[in-house]
């Protein structure tokens, strides 16, 4: 993490948070099985008992990338013999898209309805 700046040669720090958040959360369903495990990410025997997940519920825009990465990780773990299933989720239920003025509501776009303002 600590390094030298390639431009000026002074002290610098590398950004260690370089993975997309969907990559980071693509295997959490395996970690939940053994959340207190300290000698590895999960116990394959416990995952075989509890997974795959019966039902995934999520919004379509979130689910697209999350499911893509989760399926990739699951397939790789299956090929490595660490899980006994090829699909991480048995069923998918997409939530509807909430729209306002013709586009999807989004906090980052600022086109949201604040419930606290509506309750007055």
Beta strands, then each sheet from edge to edge (+ up, - down):
strand 1: 2-4
strand 2: 11-13
strand 3: 56-59
strand 4: 92-95
strand 5: 99-100
strand 6: 103-104
sheet 1: 1+ 2-
sheet 2: 3+ 4+
sheet 3: 5+ 6-
end
